[in-house]
């Protein structure tokens, strides 16, 4: 659950920076963007993992999935088969990384 919550904090924060730089939006977008990315970092450290790298790797799979949902719902671009295949591969990789910590 922490990983999903972290994604809901990080993706909008990163999008705020994207909007400022790539979509020529106001620099005021950086204020909620910075707050959102800081919240992401605080949330991610709440994930139950003895090794930070495992937490980051597991979160990476959630981030990719969340990014695909963001792309579809917010940006109006439906993921294609390559997006879905790549996301599935990464989720499998995240599961393999986390498997030993489930024992």
C-alpha positions as CSV (number, residue, x, y, z in Angstrom):
1,X,0.0,0.0,0.0
2,X,2.9,2.3,0.7
3,X,4.2,1.9,-2.8
4,X,0.8,2.9,-4.3
5,X,0.6,5.9,-2.0
6,X,4.1,6.9,-3.0
7,X,3.3,6.7,-6.7
8,X,0.2,9.0,-6.2
9,X,2.6,11.5,-4.6
10,X,5.5,11.2,-7.0
11,X,3.9,11.1,-10.4
12,X,1.9,14.4,-10.0
13,X,5.0,16.0,-8.5
14,X,7.1,15.0,-11.5
15,X,4.3,16.1,-13.8
16,X,4.4,19.5,-12.3
17,X,8.1,19.8,-13.3
18,X,7.3,18.4,-16.7
19,X,4.5,21.0,-17.1
20,X,6.8,23.9,-16.1
21,X,9.6,22.9,-18.5
22,X,8.0,21.1,-21.4
23,X,4.5,22.6,-21.4
24,X,5.6,26.2,-20.7
25,X,3.5,26.4,-17.5
26,X,4.1,28.9,-14.7
27,X,7.0,28.4,-12.4
28,X,4.4,28.3,-9.6
29,X,3.9,24.7,-10.6
30,X,7.1,24.0,-8.8
31,X,5.6,24.7,-5.4
32,X,3.1,21.8,-5.4
33,X,5.7,19.7,-7.4
34,X,8.3,20.1,-4.7
35,X,5.8,19.3,-1.9
36,X,4.6,16.3,-3.8
37,X,8.1,14.9,-4.4
38,X,9.0,15.5,-0.8
39,X,5.9,13.7,0.3
40,X,6.8,10.8,-2.0
41,X,10.2,10.4,-0.3
42,X,8.6,10.4,3.1
43,X,6.0,7.8,2.1
44,X,8.5,5.5,0.4
45,X,10.7,5.2,3.6
46,X,7.6,3.9,5.4
47,X,7.7,0.7,3.2
48,X,8.7,-2.3,5.2
49,X,12.1,-3.2,3.8
50,X,15.4,-3.7,5.5
51,X,17.3,-2.8,2.4
52,X,16.6,0.5,0.6
53,X,17.5,-0.9,-2.8
54,X,14.8,-3.6,-2.5
55,X,12.3,-0.9,-1.6
56,X,13.3,1.2,-4.6
57,X,13.2,-1.8,-7.0
58,X,9.8,-2.8,-5.8
59,X,8.5,0.7,-6.0
60,X,9.9,1.0,-9.6
61,X,7.3,-1.6,-10.8
62,X,4.5,0.3,-9.1
63,X,5.8,3.6,-10.5
64,X,5.8,2.2,-14.1
65,X,2.3,0.9,-13.7
66,X,1.1,4.1,-12.2
67,X,2.7,6.1,-14.9
68,X,0.8,4.1,-17.5
69,X,-2.4,4.8,-15.7
70,X,-1.5,8.5,-15.5
71,X,-0.7,8.6,-19.2
72,X,-4.1,7.1,-20.0
73,X,-6.3,9.0,-17.5
74,X,-4.6,12.4,-17.3
75,X,-2.8,12.8,-20.6
76,X,-5.4,10.9,-22.7
77,X,-2.9,8.6,-24.3
78,X,-3.9,5.0,-24.1
79,X,-0.9,2.6,-23.4
80,X,-0.1,0.4,-26.4
81,X,1.0,-3.2,-26.4
82,X,4.6,-2.3,-25.9
83,X,3.8,-0.1,-22.9
84,X,1.9,-3.0,-21.4
85,X,4.5,-5.6,-22.2
86,X,7.3,-3.5,-20.7
87,X,5.3,-2.8,-17.6
88,X,4.6,-6.5,-17.2
89,X,8.3,-7.4,-17.5
90,X,9.3,-4.8,-14.9
91,X,6.6,-6.0,-12.5
92,X,7.9,-9.6,-12.9
93,X,11.4,-8.3,-12.3
94,X,10.3,-6.5,-9.1
95,X,8.6,-9.6,-7.9
96,X,11.8,-11.7,-8.4
97,X,13.8,-9.1,-6.4
98,X,11.3,-9.1,-3.6
99,X,10.7,-12.9,-3.5
100,X,13.5,-13.6,-1.0
101,X,12.2,-11.0,1.5
102,X,8.8,-12.7,1.6
103,X,10.1,-15.7,3.5
